[in-house]
């Protein structure tokens, strides 16, 4: 799955366009490397997102095309 779509589906970032902009600005790292929005994400990858002054680091647990709001947190775990 594309990185920008995963960020939206998992609700780490609310909109896909915002996820695209964050990737273009270099604020999203996958396995400690800057990633483009089109980068493929798979279970086991570590995603780090820089939100202003704080960083969020999560591990991808599973991939799903669509999930309900309540189940979105099952796609990742905080590190």
N, C-alpha and C positions, 0 to 999 in steps of 0.2 A: 504494500500500500504506500502511496505517496506520503511524504512527511506532512505536508500542509493539510491533507485530508485527515490523517491520523490525529493531528492536533485539534482539529475541529470536532471529529467524531468523539474523541475522548474528553472533549470540553476543557482541555488545558488552555486553549485559546478559543474565544467565542465564535469568530468568523474566519472563514478560509482566506479572505483577502488580507485580514490582519496577520494571519499565519504566514502568508506569502511575503508581506512587508517585513516581518521579523526575520525571516530567512534571508531575504535580500540584504538586510542591514547587518547580517552576520551575528545576530543575537541568539541563534539556535545552533547548538552543537549536538552532533550524533556521534557517540563513542569518542568524545573529546576532539572532534574535527568539525569546523564550520560546514554546515550542510545547506544545499539548495532545497527549495520547496519540492522539487521533483525527486529528491533522494528517496530510495526505497527503505522502508522500515520493516523490521521483522522482530518477532519475539526474542528477547534477550538484549536488544539494543538499549543503550543508555542515552536519554535525551536530556540536555541541559538547556533551559530557557532563561535568558536574562531579562527580567522585568524591572527596569529602572535600576534601583540599588540592590534588589534582592534576586537571588538565583533559585530556580526550581529545578531539581534533578530527579528524574523518574526513570524506572526501568519498564520497558514494554513487556507486558505479560501475554497479551493476546491481541489479535487483529480481528476487527469486525467491520463490515460495511456500514451498518447502522445499529445503534443500540438505544435503549430507552435511557432517559436522564438518570434514573436510579442506578442503572447498571454500568454507566460510563466509567466509574471509578474502578471497576473490575478489569479494565484494560491495562492498567499500569499500577505501579507502587512507588511511593516516595522513597528516596534514598537519603 
